[in-house]
C-alpha cells in the first residue's frame, strides 16, 4: 500500500516523491532499522527505498510505500502491490 508521508517515526520529514517506506511495527522494533536501505521487488522491477517510518496497520513483512516509490511499480489506483523486499 502507499501512504501520505510527512514527519515519520524516524524523526525526519519526507516528500511524497521520496523513495521511502514505513516498516510494519513487528519488524520496526522501536526504530532499529531507521534509515536502512531496502530493495523492493514487484514482478520484474526492483527499486531501493529507505526505511523512514513505522506502519502500525501493516502485517508482519508488510510495508507502506511513499507515493513516489509506489508509482515506480504501478498507478496509485492499484492501491495494493504484492512483492518482496530485503535489506
C-alpha positions, 0 to 999 in steps of 0.5 A, a space after each residue: 500500500 502507499 501512504 501520505 508521508 510527512 514527519 515519520 517515526 524516524 524523526 525526519 520529514 519526507 516528500 511524497 516523491 521520496 523513495 521511502 517506506 514505513 516498516 510494519 511495527 513487528 519488524 520496526 522494533 522501536 526504530 532499529 532499522 531507521 534509515 536502512 536501505 531496502 530493495 523492493 521487488 514487484 514482478 520484474 522491477 526492483 527499486 531501493 527505498 529507505 526505511 523512514 517510518 513505522 506502519 502500525 496497520 501493516 502485517 508482519 513483512 508488510 510495508 507502506 510505500 511513499 507515493 513516489 516509490 509506489 508509482 515506480 511499480 504501478 498507478 496509485 489506483 492499484 492501491 495494493 502491490 504484492 512483492 518482496 523486499 530485503 535489506 
